[in-house]
């Protein structure tokens, strides 16, 4: 498992149509050697969690510019818990007021990167804080 690249879903949740930042992050993560799955625009929390499960992701990075971060990011965490996949780390970024950072982290969002965060700091945080998940068992295996 040590040779497996980390798999990260980069998601745009909600009605936010600004995806340049998400694409910049996705490219930086790819260039850093991670496998990246970009969901595209206008995803629901349910769609993002389904993608993460289908892709056997180790983490979900959510980009938010719409102001719905206090609802949508915790909902992704909640859905992962309901699917017994709380080991998939959720981190986020975008236009998020300082007063919302601590409540987001209390809700289970592992890290929040605000505008101006160096791409290298995001890559370094992932390398230091995200571990590959155990492989999913396949029917009939074992």
Buried (B, 14 or more C-beta within 10 A) or exposed (E): EEEEEBBBBBBBBBEBEBBEBBEEBBBBBBEBEBBBBBBEBEBBBEBBBBBBBEBBBBBBBBBBBBBBBBEBBBBBBBBBEEEEBEEBBBBBBBBBEEEBBEEBEEBBBBBBBEEEBEBEEBBEBBEEEBEBBEEEEEEEEE
